[in-house]
């Protein structure tokens, strides 16, 4: 993450998320040639896999799923 990122923004990012985001930031900076756009076919494929699945991101998981 950028050192000048807003404190409120970084406060809501968990440690595992920060590790992943930091890795992606370094990898993209070191190897921008690896970036590829998402194709329309990939979007269709993902949509066919998830269908009409609805996710409530603000609802806590039950204890047995956490």
C-alpha positions as CSV (number, residue, x, y, z in Angstrom):
1,X,0.0,0.0,0.0
2,X,1.1,3.6,-0.6
3,X,2.7,5.2,2.5
4,X,0.5,8.3,2.0
5,X,-2.8,6.3,2.0
6,X,-5.6,7.7,4.1
7,X,-5.4,6.4,7.7
8,X,-9.2,5.6,7.7
9,X,-8.8,3.5,4.6
10,X,-5.9,1.5,5.8
11,X,-7.5,1.0,9.2
12,X,-10.3,-1.1,7.6
13,X,-7.9,-3.4,5.7
14,X,-7.0,-6.5,7.7
15,X,-3.5,-7.8,7.9
16,X,-3.9,-10.7,5.5
17,X,-5.6,-8.3,3.0
18,X,-2.7,-5.9,3.3
19,X,-0.1,-8.6,2.7
20,X,-1.9,-9.6,-0.5
21,X,-2.4,-6.0,-1.7
22,X,1.3,-5.1,-0.9
23,X,2.4,-8.2,-2.9
24,X,0.2,-7.2,-5.8
25,X,1.5,-3.6,-5.7
26,X,5.1,-4.8,-5.8
27,X,4.5,-7.4,-8.5
28,X,2.6,-5.0,-10.8
29,X,5.3,-2.4,-10.4
30,X,8.0,-4.9,-11.2
31,X,6.2,-6.7,-14.0
32,X,3.6,-4.5,-15.6
33,X,3.8,-6.6,-18.8
34,X,2.0,-9.4,-17.0
35,X,-1.2,-7.4,-16.7
36,X,-3.9,-8.6,-19.0
37,X,-7.4,-7.2,-19.5
38,X,-10.4,-9.3,-18.6
39,X,-12.1,-10.5,-21.8
40,X,-15.8,-10.6,-22.4
41,X,-15.6,-14.4,-22.5
42,X,-14.1,-14.5,-19.0
43,X,-16.9,-12.2,-17.7
44,X,-19.5,-14.6,-19.2
45,X,-17.7,-17.6,-17.7
46,X,-17.7,-16.1,-14.2
47,X,-21.3,-15.0,-14.5
48,X,-22.3,-18.5,-15.6
49,X,-20.5,-20.0,-12.5
50,X,-22.1,-17.7,-9.9
51,X,-25.5,-17.1,-11.6
52,X,-27.8,-15.2,-9.3
53,X,-25.8,-15.8,-6.1
54,X,-26.4,-13.0,-3.6
55,X,-23.9,-12.1,-0.9
56,X,-24.5,-9.9,2.1
57,X,-21.0,-8.6,2.9
58,X,-22.1,-6.7,6.0
59,X,-23.8,-9.8,7.6
60,X,-21.4,-11.8,9.9
61,X,-20.9,-15.5,9.1
62,X,-22.4,-18.0,11.5
63,X,-19.8,-19.4,14.0
64,X,-19.6,-22.7,12.2
65,X,-18.7,-20.9,8.9
66,X,-16.3,-18.4,10.3
